[in-house]
Amino acid sequence: MNDNITLLEKKAAELGCEIIKNEPLSRHTTFKIGGNCRLMVVPKDEQSCCELVKQAEECNIDYFILGNGSNILCSDNGYEGVIFLMSKPFGKVYLEDEKTICAGSGASLAKVCLYALENSLTGLEFAYGIPGTVGGAVYMNAGAYGGEIGMITIEVRAVDKNGNIRILKPDELEFGYRKSIFQSNEFVILSAKFKIKKGDREDILAKMNELMDKRRDKQPLEYPNAGSTFKRPEGQFAGKLIEDCGLRGFEIGGAQVSSKHCGFIINKGNATFDDVIKLIEHIKKTVLQQTGYHLECEVRILGS
């Protein structure tokens, strides 16, 4: 495995990709938790991404695709595989036509929403304030305030495990609640197209500001976190179940159930991976015992 990673590193260098060794993952996640990854590679472009994915698969190298790290909890032991960081080279946003936005997987949702505002396009307001990238949003079918990315996505460009570029249309994307086809086929998302509508710029701005104010008022944005910790159980809200179980403000080490919104676990400043994992398990056990509901983690866990 180590020799194979060295070969991939050499390939990445030949392709002109940025290479970072022993990079703390805590710098790349909104939880601010995580040890060092052995090798982080920023693909230079689509072609380099295709070649690197193909080589990683052929050499049986563990790899993980990272965007803004806003829905990730990384182990303090770090990651011995390769992190492909989909950042600036995949951050382009442009109009294909007057109602279609094309965005690279590394573009932040905030950037895409502001671009829509500049062009008086409505339909993305719900995503303003979601602290992720286009790739992560498509992968998880991110949503808020009644909207989901899957509702407006008309095409996704991705790399399959053989290093081939694939174009997936809506009937192939299998969007569901916090689900997409990419969670099973493990393709690497390169870009997406969103079909939205013409609207009034002032109305769009007012809606974006309204939703951002709601976030600031109800969510613990002042602390490192990874967004909603648990998926919403059918017919219920995870935060309410957690609050009803008397867990508001409950702490293990530096990890705490937010007093502001019980659906969030926050890093009070010195939380470890184990602190968060133990708190997640305690919440799940308590909610199951007291309410009968099984909570499913929405945050992705990297390492152990």
C-alpha positions, 0 to 999 in steps of 0.5 A: 500500500505504501509503495502504491501511494508513493507511485500515485504521489509521483503520478500526481506530481507529473500531472502538475497537481498540488501535493500536501504531505502529513496535512492536519485534517482539522484544517479542512473540516468545519468540526476542526477535528482530525489528525494528519492524512498521509497524502493530500492531492489537489487535482489540477483538472478533470483529466488529472482527476480521472487518471488519479482515480483510475490509478488509485482503483487499480492499485487498491489505494484507499482514497476519500473525496473532500470538499469543504469538510462541512459534514465530516468527522475525522479521526484523531488518528488521521487517514493513511490513504489519499485525500483528493481535495476538490477545491479551487480548480473545481470552483468555477461557476457560470451560466450555460443559458439564462436559467441554467447554472453550471458549477464545479464540485469545489464551488461553495454553495454560498458562491453559487447562491450569490451568482444566482442572485447576481443573475436574478435567478430564483430557486437556490435561496434555500441553500444560502448558508449551507456551509458545503460545496456543490460536490458535497451537496449533490452527494448528500442531496443537501437541503434546508427550509423545504428545498433540496439540491436534487429538486433543481439538479438536471445533470451531474458530471462525474468520474467512475472507478475506471477513470471515465467521465460519466454524465448522469441525468435526473433519472439516474441520480436517485435522489432521496432524503440525504441520499444520491446514487453517488453514495453507492456508485462512489463516482467522483463528482466533478460538476453539476447543472442547476435549472432554476427560474428568473426572478426579482433580484430584490425578492431573492435577496430578501429571501436569502437574508431571511433564511440566513437570519434564521440560521444565525438565530437558531443554529450554533454557528459560533462553534465548530460543528458539522451541521445537523448530526442526525437525519430526520426520523420519519414524522419527527425531528431529531433535535426535538427528540434529543431535547425531549430526552433531556440532553440539551447541553449534555457534554462528553469531554469537549463535545456538547449537544448544542444548547441553541439547537439540540440537533447539533453537536458542537466542538467547544474548543478541545473536543476529540474524535472520541468525545464526539463519537461517544456523545453520538452513541450516548444520544442514539442509545438514550433516544432509542430507550426513551422514545423508540426512535433509531437515530441515523447519523448524517455526519460522515465518519472518516477513520476510527 
